[in-house]
Amino acid sequence: MESYCNILFATDFSEHSERAALRAADVARRLNAQLTVLHVIDYCPENIPPDIISAEDLNPGEILVHRANLSLASLADQCGLNDAARKVILTDHAARKEIIKYAEQHNIDLIVIATHGHHGLTPLLGSTADRVVRGAPCDVLAVRAGEKTKGLGEYSRILGATDFLDPSYSAARRVTSLVKSYNAELMLLHVVECSPELILHEWIGSEGEDYITDLRIRIAGDSLRKLADAIEYPDADQHTITSTDTAAQVIIDFAATQMVDLIAVGAYGHYGIDFLLGSTAERVLHRAGCDVLVARLPLSFKRG
């Protein structure tokens, strides 16, 4: 079973970050992982209004860093992050670049960020979070913020969505550490996407189409059983769904119907979510009504 040892929580101190902070602290505690809380200041104006920084303060950057550290201390008290390391970075670069750079330089294996609603990411955590997910060298846990934060529920139902490519195997293996630590129910899902009418319809007829679909379902069922055995969860609830909808929409609808708390999907590459679970992973990330874990292949695997 693979687990997370070094977790990074990136925050912009927005109202949407509180639940993500609580989740980062909870996951780190359950996995006995090191947790770092990071805030990036990517803009420092030359002239700051005197009601914010007085004229005698010669270094506005130092003042902004000082106030950010005070905000980190307050967040730590509110969200149980007092055991976490804290880091403020003042930079001329985009925040996303500093988050990714920090993760690369400090062997981070999980980045925790906040998402808001069903249709997008929050302000840090709008274009910044989206690009962090795309460019991160490690897994990313996107935590959906509710309208109001009232404590933090446990992950009781976790869904691993798979296309049977290497990244989705990696996602399934990685998510088992969370399944075990939360004593959650694990479900595995594969979507057989069917065109309304196969291209070869005129050649093979409706019976041929039915045969091909049945064959794909049988192969998917066998592959799900092998995956469940490989991650040492042979009793995981396994589902194969055929649909003319996109895989992403089926995953999102299934998760909502089954009251899933966390969806795990796999992604290729260091600098992008691509191929089959490219558009699928990105659409699930943006539209799911629950938290989403985007898992990548370990660098050693990719290099090998």
HELIX and SHEET records of a PDB file:
HELIX    1   1 SER A   17  LEU A   31  1                                  15    
HELIX    2   2 PRO A   60  CYS A   79  1                                  20    
HELIX    3   3 ALA A   95  GLN A  105  1                                  11    
HELIX    4   4 LEU A  124  THR A  128  3                                   5    
HELIX    5   5 ALA A  129  GLY A  135  1                                   7    
HELIX    6   6 ASP A  166  TYR A  182  1                                  17    
HELIX    7   7 HIS A  201  ALA A  230  1                                  30    
HELIX    8   8 ALA A  247  THR A  257  1                                  11    
HELIX    9   9 LEU A  276  ARG A  287  1                                  12    
HELIX   10  10 LEU A  299  ARG A  303  1                                   5    
SHEET    1   A10 ALA A  85  LEU A  90  0                                        
SHEET    2   A10 GLN A  34  ILE A  41  1                                        
SHEET    3   A10 ASN A   6  ALA A  10  1                                        
SHEET    4   A10 LEU A 110  HIS A 116  1                                        
SHEET    5   A10 ASP A 139  ALA A 145  1                                        
SHEET    6   A10 ASP A 291  ARG A 296 -1                                        
SHEET    7   A10 LEU A 262  ALA A 267  1                                        
SHEET    8   A10 ARG A 157  ALA A 161  1                                        
SHEET    9   A10 GLU A 185  GLU A 193  1                                        
SHEET   10   A10 ASP A 237  SER A 243  1                                        
END                                                                             
